[in-house]
Amino acid sequence: MTALAGAGCNAPGNASLTVKSYYTKTPDGITLALRRYQPGQLSSDKDPVILCHGLSYNQLFWDLKDEVSLARYLSQSGYDVWSLSLRGACPSSQPLTSALRKLGHFNLEPQVLLTLRKRWADMKMTDWSVDDHIDHDVPTAISFVRAETGRRQVHWIGHSMGGMIMFAYLGQQNPKVTRQIKSFVAAAVPMAVFHPLSKPFRFLLEAKKALKIGSKIVGSSAPAAAGAIFGDINTPMDKLFYNSSNMDDNIIRTMFQKAQEEISPSQFKQLLDMVRNERFRSLNKKVDYTAVLPAVTVPTCFLVGTVDNMATPGAVRFAYRQIHSSDKQFFLFGRVNSHRRDYGHDDIILGKHARQEVYPTILDWLDQHKRKPHEDELMLQPARN
């Protein structure tokens, strides 16, 4: 496993916050990118936090603008935050076509241009599955952050698929794996899709052939070009991903412009299989990741919105009941609980009032799971850049 640290910069509004880019290799030769948000003073009782995006997004999902940046919010509270891009998401390894299509939705981020200029070898991949994230990306990212920080444990915050892969990883019943995770925040994470299906999911199944053809021709992120210009265009698929009344239009445009990524053919197959059969399974259907939920014993915090069409409150409550952790909490965000808006799938992190209503809940959870005085301070010596 190799590491390369990129240039650092002081974050706007916080002179003591440094942001750097790092790269590491998975055992199967894929480059993974992590963006580190390092506070000026690290707290000895706060373990590092890994943020993992969901399907069709990248690491910038967590840092679109200051007002919806969970990465900066947690770092400014003393946490060493690492935002991960899974394989297929810029600036990690991805197909050349995916990188070129970003230019179509006006994404001129320096890391995108760097990828196009320097990392042609990483663009040979054509397909990847959710299983690749579970088997390779998750353990590589955890090992890398532990080695760089010298900490024995990390917190994992996963949105949607970024949480699904952690549940699947923890379900391996490997004590070594469990010991590496201090706590887990599952934000809008569906481990099952129950029938009868919502209208957006029915649309997904009915339009699957057209979506497959369109994906091959113009890419699965083609709507991002229109979204980057017009903001919310209110398609049936958009309703799966966010409640437009709870998202500022400029945030929607920025999300489409900077954070949108391609969905691979194998990822799409696994999503359709889950929608059809109600279970989250491996690509070859030999592993039922939904069935291994009872093996999860790590402290887990569940967050879900009242109008989430992707991770419905019922599906998230199901996962909450299934895991065997003695330390778990469930939070429902919406007007029924006196919040200012009903929350959907993406707006659980990017919503108009998420910084005031959701972020403090996440911070409180992390603060409840600080290192205890009797725990070993360090297991490894931090790597030198």
BALOBA-1460 file (C-alpha; in Angstrom, 3 decimals):
// residues 385
<rec num="1" residu="m" x="0.000" y="0.000" z="0.000"/>
<rec num="2" residu="t" x="1.535" y="3.285" z="-1.107"/>
<rec num="3" residu="a" x="0.656" y="6.834" z="-0.155"/>
<rec num="4" residu="l" x="1.134" y="10.186" z="-1.841"/>
<rec num="5" residu="a" x="0.185" y="13.409" z="-0.091"/>
<rec num="6" residu="g" x="-0.971" y="16.357" z="-2.155"/>
<rec num="7" residu="a" x="-0.408" y="20.022" z="-1.463"/>
<rec num="8" residu="g" x="-2.146" y="21.475" z="1.570"/>
<rec num="9" residu="c" x="-4.113" y="24.666" z="1.954"/>
<rec num="10" residu="n" x="-5.657" y="26.600" z="4.769"/>
<rec num="11" residu="a" x="-9.440" y="26.288" z="4.740"/>
<rec num="12" residu="p" x="-11.469" y="29.486" z="4.285"/>
<rec num="13" residu="g" x="-12.854" y="30.806" z="7.558"/>
<rec num="14" residu="n" x="-10.521" y="28.690" z="9.681"/>
<rec num="15" residu="a" x="-6.820" y="29.512" z="9.424"/>
<rec num="16" residu="s" x="-5.911" y="26.513" z="11.585"/>
<rec num="17" residu="l" x="-7.708" y="23.976" z="9.360"/>
<rec num="18" residu="t" x="-5.501" y="22.331" z="6.723"/>
<rec num="19" residu="v" x="-6.908" y="20.411" z="3.760"/>
<rec num="20" residu="k" x="-4.689" y="17.898" z="1.918"/>
<rec num="21" residu="s" x="-5.219" y="15.208" z="-0.701"/>
<rec num="22" residu="y" x="-3.795" y="11.709" z="-0.257"/>
<rec num="23" residu="y" x="-3.673" y="8.671" z="-2.543"/>
<rec num="24" residu="t" x="-3.229" y="4.987" z="-1.776"/>
<rec num="25" residu="k" x="-3.477" y="1.679" z="-3.671"/>
<rec num="26" residu="t" x="-5.831" y="-1.230" z="-3.028"/>
<rec num="27" residu="p" x="-4.506" y="-4.815" z="-3.222"/>
<rec num="28" residu="d" x="-6.092" y="-5.138" z="-6.679"/>
<rec num="29" residu="g" x="-4.217" y="-2.088" z="-7.982"/>
<rec num="30" residu="i" x="-6.893" y="0.615" z="-7.796"/>
<rec num="31" residu="t" x="-5.971" y="4.158" z="-6.696"/>
<rec num="32" residu="l" x="-8.124" y="5.570" z="-3.906"/>
<rec num="33" residu="a" x="-8.178" y="9.261" z="-3.033"/>
<rec num="34" residu="l" x="-8.810" y="10.705" z="0.419"/>
<rec num="35" residu="r" x="-9.132" y="14.365" z="1.367"/>
<rec num="36" residu="r" x="-7.969" y="15.174" z="4.883"/>
<rec num="37" residu="y" x="-9.432" y="18.019" z="6.940"/>
<rec num="38" residu="q" x="-6.967" y="18.378" z="9.782"/>
<rec num="39" residu="p" x="-7.647" y="20.786" z="12.643"/>
<rec num="40" residu="g" x="-4.815" y="22.908" z="13.988"/>
<rec num="41" residu="q" x="-4.838" y="20.973" z="17.236"/>
<rec num="42" residu="l" x="-5.678" y="17.275" z="17.315"/>
<rec num="43" residu="s" x="-7.509" y="16.004" z="20.400"/>
<rec num="44" residu="s" x="-6.066" y="12.895" z="21.992"/>
<rec num="45" residu="d" x="-9.552" y="11.652" z="22.903"/>
<rec num="46" residu="k" x="-11.040" y="12.041" z="19.385"/>
<rec num="47" residu="d" x="-10.436" y="9.259" z="16.891"/>
<rec num="48" residu="p" x="-10.274" y="10.086" z="13.164"/>
<rec num="49" residu="v" x="-13.465" y="10.150" z="11.100"/>
<rec num="50" residu="i" x="-13.848" y="8.649" z="7.613"/>
<rec num="51" residu="l" x="-16.671" y="10.061" z="5.472"/>
<rec num="52" residu="c" x="-17.905" y="7.793" z="2.672"/>
<rec num="53" residu="h" x="-20.267" y="9.007" z="-0.066"/>
<rec num="54" residu="g" x="-23.098" y="7.063" z="-1.665"/>
<rec num="55" residu="l" x="-23.874" y="5.726" z="-5.131"/>
<rec num="56" residu="s" x="-23.142" y="8.159" z="-7.980"/>
<rec num="57" residu="y" x="-21.223" y="10.678" z="-5.830"/>
<rec num="58" residu="n" x="-17.633" y="11.447" z="-4.826"/>
<rec num="59" residu="q" x="-15.785" y="12.844" z="-1.803"/>
<rec num="60" residu="l" x="-16.934" y="16.430" z="-2.493"/>
<rec num="61" residu="f" x="-20.465" y="15.428" z="-1.477"/>
<rec num="62" residu="w" x="-19.317" y="16.226" z="2.076"/>
<rec num="63" residu="d" x="-17.842" y="19.639" z="1.220"/>
<rec num="64" residu="l" x="-19.875" y="21.357" z="-1.510"/>
<rec num="65" residu="k" x="-20.051" y="24.720" z="0.251"/>
<rec num="66" residu="d" x="-19.228" y="25.893" z="3.781"/>
<rec num="67" residu="e" x="-22.895" y="25.915" z="4.829"/>
<rec num="68" residu="v" x="-23.341" y="22.216" z="3.957"/>
<rec num="69" residu="s" x="-19.859" y="20.879" z="4.723"/>
<rec num="70" residu="l" x="-20.001" y="18.142" z="7.332"/>
<rec num="71" residu="a" x="-16.261" y="17.629" z="6.753"/>
<rec num="72" residu="r" x="-15.406" y="21.182" z="7.883"/>
<rec num="73" residu="y" x="-18.031" y="21.197" z="10.624"/>
<rec num="74" residu="l" x="-16.534" y="18.133" z="12.318"/>
<rec num="75" residu="s" x="-12.947" y="19.246" z="11.760"/>
<rec num="76" residu="q" x="-13.681" y="22.623" z="13.321"/>
<rec num="77" residu="s" x="-14.937" y="20.644" z="16.324"/>
<rec num="78" residu="g" x="-11.528" y="18.987" z="16.714"/>
<rec num="79" residu="y" x="-11.930" y="15.829" z="14.618"/>
<rec num="80" residu="d" x="-9.360" y="14.642" z="12.076"/>
<rec num="81" residu="v" x="-11.671" y="14.080" z="9.085"/>
<rec num="82" residu="w" x="-10.892" y="11.994" z="5.983"/>
<rec num="83" residu="s" x="-13.267" y="12.136" z="3.000"/>
<rec num="84" residu="l" x="-12.969" y="9.071" z="0.770"/>
<rec num="85" residu="s" x="-13.689" y="8.681" z="-2.946"/>
<rec num="86" residu="l" x="-14.492" y="5.054" z="-3.729"/>
<rec num="87" residu="r" x="-13.253" y="3.480" z="-6.962"/>
<rec num="88" residu="g" x="-15.075" y="4.906" z="-9.948"/>
<rec num="89" residu="a" x="-15.388" y="8.316" z="-8.266"/>
<rec num="90" residu="c" x="-12.999" y="11.179" z="-8.987"/>
<rec num="91" residu="p" x="-10.173" y="11.588" z="-8.135"/>
<rec num="92" residu="s" x="-9.879" y="7.846" z="-7.466"/>
<rec num="93" residu="s" x="-9.441" y="5.399" z="-10.342"/>
<rec num="94" residu="q" x="-12.262" y="5.697" z="-12.881"/>
<rec num="95" residu="p" x="-12.840" y="5.148" z="-16.611"/>
<rec num="96" residu="l" x="-11.530" y="7.793" z="-18.988"/>
<rec num="97" residu="t" x="-15.080" y="8.361" z="-20.256"/>
<rec num="98" residu="s" x="-16.245" y="9.207" z="-16.731"/>
<rec num="99" residu="a" x="-13.501" y="11.788" z="-16.292"/>
<rec num="100" residu="l" x="-14.207" y="13.373" z="-19.679"/>
<rec num="101" residu="r" x="-17.946" y="13.577" z="-18.993"/>
<rec num="102" residu="k" x="-17.235" y="15.755" z="-15.975"/>
<rec num="103" residu="l" x="-16.226" y="18.492" z="-18.336"/>
<rec num="104" residu="g" x="-19.751" y="18.233" z="-19.741"/>
<rec num="105" residu="h" x="-21.199" y="19.331" z="-16.418"/>
<rec num="106" residu="f" x="-18.636" y="22.091" z="-16.070"/>
<rec num="107" residu="n" x="-16.522" y="20.392" z="-13.411"/>
<rec num="108" residu="l" x="-13.132" y="22.092" z="-13.643"/>
<rec num="109" residu="e" x="-11.955" y="21.110" z="-10.172"/>
<rec num="110" residu="p" x="-8.119" y="20.961" z="-10.052"/>
<rec num="111" residu="q" x="-8.231" y="17.286" z="-9.056"/>
<rec num="112" residu="v" x="-10.348" y="16.463" z="-12.112"/>
<rec num="113" residu="l" x="-7.830" y="18.151" z="-14.414"/>
<rec num="114" residu="l" x="-4.936" y="16.480" z="-12.576"/>
<rec num="115" residu="t" x="-6.577" y="13.096" z="-13.106"/>
<rec num="116" residu="l" x="-6.979" y="13.748" z="-16.820"/>
<rec num="117" residu="r" x="-3.383" y="14.907" z="-17.152"/>
<rec num="118" residu="k" x="-1.395" y="12.524" z="-14.977"/>
<rec num="119" residu="r" x="-3.302" y="9.340" z="-14.264"/>
<rec num="120" residu="w" x="-4.097" y="7.706" z="-17.592"/>
<rec num="121" residu="a" x="-3.133" y="4.306" z="-16.201"/>
<rec num="122" residu="d" x="-5.965" y="4.549" z="-13.657"/>
<rec num="123" residu="m" x="-8.548" y="5.017" z="-16.417"/>
<rec num="124" residu="k" x="-8.389" y="1.519" z="-17.869"/>
<rec num="125" residu="m" x="-11.133" y="0.210" z="-15.600"/>
<rec num="126" residu="t" x="-14.517" y="-0.278" z="-17.249"/>
<rec num="127" residu="d" x="-16.636" y="-1.864" z="-14.529"/>
<rec num="128" residu="w" x="-16.740" y="-2.349" z="-10.775"/>
<rec num="129" residu="s" x="-19.263" y="-3.685" z="-8.288"/>
<rec num="130" residu="v" x="-20.396" y="-2.787" z="-4.801"/>
<rec num="131" residu="d" x="-18.559" y="-5.954" z="-3.714"/>
<rec num="132" residu="d" x="-15.291" y="-4.320" z="-4.804"/>
<rec num="133" residu="h" x="-16.000" y="-1.454" z="-2.410"/>
<rec num="134" residu="i" x="-16.672" y="-3.906" z="0.429"/>
<rec num="135" residu="d" x="-13.778" y="-6.286" z="-0.199"/>
<rec num="136" residu="h" x="-11.077" y="-3.788" z="-1.215"/>
<rec num="137" residu="d" x="-11.922" y="-0.100" z="-0.829"/>
<rec num="138" residu="v" x="-13.224" y="-0.135" z="2.748"/>
<rec num="139" residu="p" x="-10.340" y="-2.107" z="4.340"/>
<rec num="140" residu="t" x="-7.746" y="-0.157" z="2.329"/>
<rec num="141" residu="a" x="-9.132" y="3.213" z="3.436"/>
<rec num="142" residu="i" x="-9.343" y="2.152" z="7.084"/>
<rec num="143" residu="s" x="-5.809" y="0.746" z="7.098"/>
<rec num="144" residu="f" x="-4.456" y="3.871" z="5.424"/>
<rec num="145" residu="v" x="-6.069" y="6.299" z="7.876"/>
<rec num="146" residu="r" x="-4.991" y="4.210" z="10.857"/>
<rec num="147" residu="a" x="-1.411" y="4.122" z="9.579"/>
<rec num="148" residu="e" x="-1.298" y="7.860" z="8.804"/>
<rec num="149" residu="t" x="-2.790" y="8.909" z="12.142"/>
<rec num="150" residu="g" x="-1.343" y="6.194" z="14.363"/>
<rec num="151" residu="r" x="-4.793" y="5.542" z="15.830"/>
<rec num="152" residu="r" x="-6.149" y="2.108" z="16.576"/>
<rec num="153" residu="q" x="-9.753" y="2.925" z="15.656"/>
<rec num="154" residu="v" x="-11.725" y="5.171" z="13.319"/>
<rec num="155" residu="h" x="-15.293" y="6.435" z="13.148"/>
<rec num="156" residu="w" x="-17.094" y="5.705" z="9.882"/>
<rec num="157" residu="i" x="-19.857" y="7.990" z="8.595"/>
<rec num="158" residu="g" x="-21.513" y="6.570" z="5.494"/>
<rec num="159" residu="h" x="-24.289" y="8.074" z="3.411"/>
<rec num="160" residu="s" x="-26.524" y="5.594" z="1.533"/>
<rec num="161" residu="m" x="-24.219" y="3.096" z="-0.244"/>
<rec num="162" residu="g" x="-21.327" y="4.450" z="1.843"/>
<rec num="163" residu="g" x="-23.130" y="2.994" z="4.860"/>
<rec num="164" residu="m" x="-24.360" y="-0.157" z="3.116"/>
<rec num="165" residu="i" x="-20.791" y="-1.241" z="2.409"/>
<rec num="166" residu="m" x="-19.864" y="-0.719" z="6.062"/>
<rec num="167" residu="f" x="-22.772" y="-2.882" z="7.257"/>
<rec num="168" residu="a" x="-21.650" y="-5.582" z="4.801"/>
<rec num="169" residu="y" x="-18.026" y="-5.216" z="5.939"/>
<rec num="170" residu="l" x="-18.961" y="-5.481" z="9.618"/>
<rec num="171" residu="g" x="-21.197" y="-8.464" z="8.887"/>
<rec num="172" residu="q" x="-18.145" y="-10.621" z="8.152"/>
<rec num="173" residu="q" x="-18.032" y="-11.555" z="11.849"/>
<rec num="174" residu="n" x="-14.310" y="-10.845" z="11.994"/>
<rec num="175" residu="p" x="-13.290" y="-9.553" z="15.453"/>
<rec num="176" residu="k" x="-10.282" y="-7.776" z="13.925"/>
<rec num="177" residu="v" x="-12.612" y="-5.821" z="11.634"/>
<rec num="178" residu="t" x="-14.957" y="-4.889" z="14.462"/>
<rec num="179" residu="r" x="-12.129" y="-3.622" z="16.675"/>
<rec num="180" residu="q" x="-11.043" y="-1.124" z="14.008"/>
<rec num="181" residu="i" x="-14.372" y="0.770" z="14.052"/>
<rec num="182" residu="k" x="-14.962" y="2.975" z="17.078"/>
<rec num="183" residu="s" x="-18.480" y="3.876" z="15.944"/>
<rec num="184" residu="f" x="-20.603" y="4.014" z="12.817"/>
<rec num="185" residu="v" x="-23.051" y="6.693" z="11.661"/>
<rec num="186" residu="a" x="-25.457" y="5.327" z="9.030"/>
<rec num="187" residu="a" x="-27.028" y="8.307" z="7.248"/>
<rec num="188" residu="a" x="-29.977" y="7.335" z="5.026"/>
<rec num="189" residu="v" x="-28.739" y="3.755" z="4.612"/>
<rec num="190" residu="p" x="-31.147" y="1.185" z="3.070"/>
<rec num="191" residu="m" x="-30.283" y="-2.467" z="3.656"/>
<rec num="192" residu="a" x="-33.630" y="-3.567" z="2.195"/>
<rec num="193" residu="v" x="-36.213" y="-2.197" z="-0.252"/>
<rec num="194" residu="f" x="-39.699" y="-3.263" z="0.773"/>
<rec num="195" residu="h" x="-42.635" y="-3.720" z="-1.581"/>
<rec num="196" residu="p" x="-44.976" y="-2.161" z="-2.618"/>
<rec num="197" residu="l" x="-42.451" y="0.142" z="-4.238"/>
<rec num="198" residu="s" x="-42.588" y="3.919" z="-4.179"/>
<rec num="199" residu="k" x="-43.324" y="5.734" z="-7.450"/>
<rec num="200" residu="p" x="-39.647" y="6.632" z="-8.044"/>
<rec num="201" residu="f" x="-38.578" y="3.005" z="-7.588"/>
<rec num="202" residu="r" x="-41.368" y="1.813" z="-9.904"/>
<rec num="203" residu="f" x="-40.127" y="4.307" z="-12.475"/>
<rec num="204" residu="l" x="-36.604" y="2.914" z="-12.087"/>
<rec num="205" residu="l" x="-37.768" y="-0.630" z="-12.863"/>
<rec num="206" residu="e" x="-40.065" y="0.408" z="-15.700"/>
<rec num="207" residu="a" x="-37.368" y="2.529" z="-17.331"/>
<rec num="208" residu="k" x="-34.427" y="0.185" z="-16.703"/>
<rec num="209" residu="k" x="-33.894" y="-0.679" z="-20.383"/>
<rec num="210" residu="a" x="-33.935" y="2.947" z="-21.454"/>
<rec num="211" residu="l" x="-31.643" y="3.877" z="-18.555"/>
<rec num="212" residu="k" x="-29.149" y="1.144" z="-19.532"/>
<rec num="213" residu="i" x="-29.057" y="2.257" z="-23.153"/>
<rec num="214" residu="g" x="-28.784" y="5.916" z="-22.209"/>
<rec num="215" residu="s" x="-26.024" y="5.136" z="-19.732"/>
<rec num="216" residu="k" x="-23.935" y="3.425" z="-22.421"/>
<rec num="217" residu="i" x="-24.392" y="6.297" z="-24.861"/>
<rec num="218" residu="v" x="-24.172" y="9.450" z="-22.727"/>
<rec num="219" residu="g" x="-23.382" y="8.100" z="-19.258"/>
<rec num="220" residu="s" x="-25.472" y="7.669" z="-16.136"/>
<rec num="221" residu="s" x="-24.495" y="11.139" z="-14.922"/>
<rec num="222" residu="a" x="-25.731" y="12.901" z="-18.085"/>
<rec num="223" residu="p" x="-28.587" y="14.656" z="-16.193"/>
<rec num="224" residu="a" x="-25.883" y="16.324" z="-14.105"/>
<rec num="225" residu="a" x="-25.121" y="18.633" z="-17.039"/>
<rec num="226" residu="a" x="-28.681" y="19.973" z="-16.974"/>
<rec num="227" residu="g" x="-28.689" y="20.027" z="-13.177"/>
<rec num="228" residu="a" x="-25.473" y="22.041" z="-13.104"/>
<rec num="229" residu="i" x="-27.178" y="24.728" z="-15.200"/>
<rec num="230" residu="f" x="-30.813" y="24.671" z="-14.106"/>
<rec num="231" residu="g" x="-30.665" y="23.160" z="-10.616"/>
<rec num="232" residu="d" x="-33.687" y="21.044" z="-9.695"/>
<rec num="233" residu="i" x="-35.354" y="19.665" z="-12.833"/>
<rec num="234" residu="n" x="-37.822" y="17.546" z="-10.823"/>
<rec num="235" residu="t" x="-37.532" y="14.225" z="-12.665"/>
<rec num="236" residu="p" x="-38.893" y="10.984" z="-11.111"/>
<rec num="237" residu="m" x="-35.304" y="9.885" z="-10.453"/>
<rec num="238" residu="d" x="-34.553" y="13.150" z="-8.630"/>
<rec num="239" residu="k" x="-37.307" y="12.297" z="-6.138"/>
<rec num="240" residu="l" x="-35.304" y="9.217" z="-5.146"/>
<rec num="241" residu="f" x="-32.367" y="11.399" z="-4.170"/>
<rec num="242" residu="y" x="-33.711" y="14.542" z="-2.520"/>
<rec num="243" residu="n" x="-36.698" y="16.572" z="-1.364"/>
<rec num="244" residu="s" x="-36.410" y="19.657" z="-3.586"/>
<rec num="245" residu="s" x="-38.256" y="21.849" z="-1.061"/>
<rec num="246" residu="n" x="-35.459" y="21.152" z="1.421"/>
<rec num="247" residu="m" x="-32.535" y="21.892" z="-0.929"/>
<rec num="248" residu="d" x="-31.274" y="25.292" z="-2.049"/>
<rec num="249" residu="d" x="-31.060" y="25.495" z="-5.832"/>
<rec num="250" residu="n" x="-27.427" y="26.629" z="-5.761"/>
<rec num="251" residu="i" x="-26.536" y="23.558" z="-3.674"/>
<rec num="252" residu="i" x="-28.310" y="21.298" z="-6.174"/>
<rec num="253" residu="r" x="-26.379" y="22.883" z="-9.045"/>
<rec num="254" residu="t" x="-23.084" y="22.539" z="-7.180"/>
<rec num="255" residu="m" x="-23.871" y="18.914" z="-6.316"/>
<rec num="256" residu="f" x="-24.502" y="18.057" z="-9.972"/>
<rec num="257" residu="q" x="-21.446" y="19.999" z="-11.074"/>
<rec num="258" residu="k" x="-18.848" y="18.769" z="-8.562"/>
<rec num="259" residu="a" x="-20.052" y="15.618" z="-6.831"/>
<rec num="260" residu="q" x="-21.971" y="13.623" z="-9.470"/>
<rec num="261" residu="e" x="-20.347" y="10.430" z="-10.785"/>
<rec num="262" residu="e" x="-21.100" y="7.533" z="-13.129"/>
<rec num="263" residu="i" x="-22.873" y="4.367" z="-11.971"/>
<rec num="264" residu="s" x="-21.101" y="1.262" z="-13.268"/>
<rec num="265" residu="p" x="-23.012" y="-1.560" z="-15.020"/>
<rec num="266" residu="s" x="-22.426" y="-3.925" z="-12.087"/>
<rec num="267" residu="q" x="-23.507" y="-1.356" z="-9.509"/>
<rec num="268" residu="f" x="-26.681" y="-0.795" z="-11.531"/>
<rec num="269" residu="k" x="-27.348" y="-4.571" z="-11.625"/>
<rec num="270" residu="q" x="-27.025" y="-4.784" z="-7.842"/>
<rec num="271" residu="l" x="-29.335" y="-1.816" z="-7.348"/>
<rec num="272" residu="l" x="-31.988" y="-3.358" z="-9.625"/>
<rec num="273" residu="d" x="-31.621" y="-6.725" z="-7.884"/>
<rec num="274" residu="m" x="-32.196" y="-5.040" z="-4.516"/>
<rec num="275" residu="v" x="-35.285" y="-3.202" z="-5.777"/>
<rec num="276" residu="r" x="-36.748" y="-6.365" z="-7.309"/>
<rec num="277" residu="n" x="-35.941" y="-8.812" z="-4.508"/>
<rec num="278" residu="e" x="-35.938" y="-6.575" z="-1.399"/>
<rec num="279" residu="r" x="-32.452" y="-7.792" z="-0.383"/>
<rec num="280" residu="f" x="-28.969" y="-6.296" z="-0.724"/>
<rec num="281" residu="r" x="-26.877" y="-9.061" z="-2.275"/>
<rec num="282" residu="s" x="-23.490" y="-9.604" z="-3.899"/>
<rec num="283" residu="l" x="-23.244" y="-9.408" z="-7.668"/>
<rec num="284" residu="n" x="-23.182" y="-13.223" z="-7.959"/>
<rec num="285" residu="k" x="-26.109" y="-13.411" z="-5.476"/>
<rec num="286" residu="k" x="-24.169" y="-15.808" z="-3.227"/>
<rec num="287" residu="v" x="-23.882" y="-13.381" z="-0.303"/>
<rec num="288" residu="d" x="-26.964" y="-11.814" z="1.270"/>
<rec num="289" residu="y" x="-25.666" y="-8.674" z="2.955"/>
<rec num="290" residu="t" x="-29.081" y="-7.952" z="4.465"/>
<rec num="291" residu="a" x="-28.999" y="-11.310" z="6.233"/>
<rec num="292" residu="v" x="-25.693" y="-10.569" z="8.011"/>
<rec num="293" residu="l" x="-27.016" y="-7.500" z="9.847"/>
<rec num="294" residu="p" x="-27.377" y="-9.431" z="13.144"/>
<rec num="295" residu="a" x="-23.585" y="-9.890" z="13.142"/>
<rec num="296" residu="v" x="-23.089" y="-6.115" z="13.512"/>
<rec num="297" residu="t" x="-22.203" y="-5.211" z="17.110"/>
<rec num="298" residu="v" x="-20.383" y="-1.885" z="16.609"/>
<rec num="299" residu="p" x="-22.028" y="1.214" z="18.182"/>
<rec num="300" residu="t" x="-24.286" y="2.550" z="15.415"/>
<rec num="301" residu="c" x="-26.274" y="5.747" z="14.949"/>
<rec num="302" residu="f" x="-29.080" y="5.674" z="12.344"/>
<rec num="303" residu="l" x="-30.271" y="8.869" z="10.622"/>
<rec num="304" residu="v" x="-33.199" y="9.008" z="8.176"/>
<rec num="305" residu="g" x="-35.578" y="11.573" z="6.713"/>
<rec num="306" residu="t" x="-39.356" y="11.347" z="6.846"/>
<rec num="307" residu="v" x="-39.759" y="11.610" z="3.034"/>
<rec num="308" residu="d" x="-36.729" y="9.593" z="1.944"/>
<rec num="309" residu="n" x="-37.822" y="7.519" z="-1.077"/>
<rec num="310" residu="m" x="-34.527" y="5.633" z="-1.321"/>
<rec num="311" residu="a" x="-33.885" y="4.696" z="2.314"/>
<rec num="312" residu="t" x="-37.414" y="4.756" z="3.662"/>
<rec num="313" residu="p" x="-37.924" y="5.199" z="7.422"/>
<rec num="314" residu="g" x="-39.357" y="1.661" z="7.536"/>
<rec num="315" residu="a" x="-36.301" y="0.158" z="5.839"/>
<rec num="316" residu="v" x="-33.892" y="2.018" z="8.131"/>
<rec num="317" residu="r" x="-35.908" y="1.023" z="11.212"/>
<rec num="318" residu="f" x="-35.678" y="-2.591" z="9.993"/>
<rec num="319" residu="a" x="-31.863" y="-2.381" z="9.935"/>
<rec num="320" residu="y" x="-31.895" y="-0.748" z="13.374"/>
<rec num="321" residu="r" x="-33.861" y="-3.689" z="14.770"/>
<rec num="322" residu="q" x="-31.713" y="-6.291" z="13.023"/>
<rec num="323" residu="i" x="-28.249" y="-5.311" z="14.277"/>
<rec num="324" residu="h" x="-27.152" y="-6.731" z="17.612"/>
<rec num="325" residu="s" x="-25.281" y="-3.712" z="18.912"/>
<rec num="326" residu="s" x="-26.141" y="-2.868" z="22.505"/>
<rec num="327" residu="d" x="-25.263" y="0.745" z="21.733"/>
<rec num="328" residu="k" x="-27.490" y="2.086" z="18.960"/>
<rec num="329" residu="q" x="-29.710" y="5.110" z="18.349"/>
<rec num="330" residu="f" x="-32.329" y="6.015" z="15.751"/>
<rec num="331" residu="f" x="-33.096" y="9.591" z="14.647"/>
<rec num="332" residu="l" x="-35.942" y="10.609" z="12.323"/>
<rec num="333" residu="f" x="-35.684" y="14.065" z="10.745"/>
<rec num="334" residu="g" x="-38.850" y="15.836" z="9.656"/>
<rec num="335" residu="r" x="-41.672" y="18.081" z="10.720"/>
<rec num="336" residu="v" x="-43.225" y="15.311" z="12.783"/>
<rec num="337" residu="n" x="-40.255" y="15.786" z="15.129"/>
<rec num="338" residu="s" x="-40.420" y="19.599" z="15.040"/>
<rec num="339" residu="h" x="-37.752" y="20.050" z="12.391"/>
<rec num="340" residu="r" x="-38.232" y="22.888" z="9.921"/>
<rec num="341" residu="r" x="-38.470" y="20.639" z="6.851"/>
<rec num="342" residu="d" x="-39.175" y="17.043" z="5.930"/>
<rec num="343" residu="y" x="-35.860" y="15.453" z="4.965"/>
<rec num="344" residu="g" x="-35.186" y="13.303" z="1.914"/>
<rec num="345" residu="h" x="-32.225" y="11.159" z="0.919"/>
<rec num="346" residu="d" x="-29.414" y="13.597" z="0.113"/>
<rec num="347" residu="d" x="-30.779" y="16.504" z="2.134"/>
<rec num="348" residu="i" x="-30.137" y="14.570" z="5.350"/>
<rec num="349" residu="i" x="-26.623" y="15.992" z="4.752"/>
<rec num="350" residu="l" x="-27.203" y="18.796" z="2.222"/>
<rec num="351" residu="g" x="-30.573" y="20.171" z="3.354"/>
<rec num="352" residu="k" x="-31.319" y="23.828" z="4.052"/>
<rec num="353" residu="h" x="-31.197" y="23.312" z="7.816"/>
<rec num="354" residu="a" x="-29.016" y="20.192" z="8.038"/>
<rec num="355" residu="r" x="-26.146" y="22.137" z="9.604"/>
<rec num="356" residu="q" x="-28.414" y="23.299" z="12.451"/>
<rec num="357" residu="e" x="-30.552" y="20.156" z="12.854"/>
<rec num="358" residu="v" x="-28.587" y="17.107" z="11.669"/>
<rec num="359" residu="y" x="-24.908" y="17.945" z="12.123"/>
<rec num="360" residu="p" x="-25.185" y="18.533" z="15.913"/>
<rec num="361" residu="t" x="-26.743" y="15.077" z="16.293"/>
<rec num="362" residu="i" x="-23.750" y="13.528" z="14.510"/>
<rec num="363" residu="l" x="-21.291" y="15.562" z="16.583"/>
<rec num="364" residu="d" x="-23.050" y="14.605" z="19.824"/>
<rec num="365" residu="w" x="-22.818" y="10.932" z="18.836"/>
<rec num="366" residu="l" x="-19.086" y="11.190" z="18.116"/>
<rec num="367" residu="d" x="-18.479" y="13.064" z="21.367"/>
<rec num="368" residu="q" x="-20.292" y="10.280" z="23.240"/>
<rec num="369" residu="h" x="-17.794" y="7.831" z="21.760"/>
<rec num="370" residu="k" x="-14.503" y="9.527" z="22.514"/>
<rec num="371" residu="r" x="-11.474" y="7.556" z="23.572"/>
<rec num="372" residu="k" x="-11.506" y="6.493" z="27.201"/>
<rec num="373" residu="p" x="-8.477" y="7.282" z="29.415"/>
<rec num="374" residu="h" x="-7.673" y="3.583" z="29.803"/>
<rec num="375" residu="e" x="-7.546" y="2.923" z="26.054"/>
<rec num="376" residu="d" x="-4.173" y="2.760" z="24.321"/>
<rec num="377" residu="e" x="-3.356" y="6.176" z="22.878"/>
<rec num="378" residu="l" x="-1.423" y="4.912" z="19.889"/>
<rec num="379" residu="m" x="-0.954" y="1.603" z="18.168"/>
<rec num="380" residu="l" x="1.134" y="2.762" z="15.213"/>
<rec num="381" residu="q" x="3.548" y="5.597" z="14.603"/>
<rec num="382" residu="p" x="2.083" y="8.120" z="12.116"/>
<rec num="383" residu="a" x="3.627" y="7.984" z="8.662"/>
<rec num="384" residu="r" x="5.784" y="10.949" z="7.699"/>
<rec num="385" residu="n" x="4.835" y="12.781" z="4.540"/>
